[in-house]
């Protein structure tokens, strides 16, 4: 992770660089501020700069053996601690080392990883993560060893507020008096939940929300981003790059769902079996979770169109693109077919969830829709 890869925070980056150049590196530092501002990324970039064997004036070189390992988050002197919980993979006494592979992949993919997205990654989005005393004991053992390659050993703790009291108390002495050449960096979103005795032993570094312009530029520079969605996502993100990314991904997914829905309805109304077959082939390859999401979207959009048909526009909630399509389409969703359409969409969803053959499920659904779109209105 290079400083140049981190959005904004120019003054803070300069301050961190000065601590290295002036040999004023505090052994325990806590980066704090709102989610999505780059605290974890800054901590990693700071550690990489310190370990770099060919430092530039304002950044690590990114190419030396140390940087090459930092780029993959596999440097032997770089240790991570983050919230975990029991999952289907780890059923007892989970610690960060059990999830290192998933952690590295998720963090390399998105250095602005959010807590919820992390829990989704390890298949435990309905649980709360924590950092246990077992984790503290593992940390103490690791940091008691000599460094392998770098002058320093680095411990990066993401969301230290998730440490339970026994874990916090176990780390107090380590944070106050770590082994020589050991750097402890923490990234917190809620310092109010951290023991005051830990806060008092760290140098506090505030990380501010990102400016709108910085988020906008970063989004526009990412591959696969629809530029038409950037301004809206930037305004709604409130300085949080994680939120901006999530909004963009959600909006792009909604647009794709709308495209599939409109194509399905158009082909069904025109009875274009060959085109329906092509669309079904496409839907059959997107994975079961995405298939279920599309069917859930279709259920919601059928409901919104029915509200327009009933002239209950104040009860219809759609994006501008959805509204544009619905103005022409909603008349085909009426009391003569809406309940059966909902039943068929729910049935398809259930079949997908039960591992039904997706091509058969979507083809059967399409045939039902052909019939239902021709159903007579009921007044």
Secondary structure as UniProt FT lines:
FT   HELIX           3..5
FT   HELIX           10..21
FT   TURN            22..23
FT   STRAND          28..32
FT   TURN            35..36
FT   HELIX           39..51
FT   HELIX           65..71
FT   TURN            72..73
FT   TURN            76..77
FT   STRAND          78..81
FT   HELIX           96..99
FT   HELIX           100..109
FT   TURN            111..112
FT   HELIX           115..121
FT   TURN            122..123
FT   TURN            125..126
FT   STRAND          130..131
FT   HELIX           133..143
FT   STRAND          153..158
FT   HELIX           160..162
FT   HELIX           165..176
FT   TURN            180..181
FT   STRAND          182..188
FT   HELIX           191..193
FT   HELIX           196..199
FT   TURN            200..201
FT   STRAND          203..206
FT   HELIX           212..220
FT   TURN            223..224
FT   HELIX           227..229
FT   HELIX           230..237
FT   TURN            238..239
FT   HELIX           241..270
FT   HELIX           273..283
FT   TURN            284..285
FT   HELIX           288..309
FT   TURN            310..311
FT   HELIX           313..315
FT   HELIX           320..329
FT   HELIX           330..332
FT   TURN            335..337
FT   HELIX           338..353
FT   TURN            354..355
FT   HELIX           358..373
//
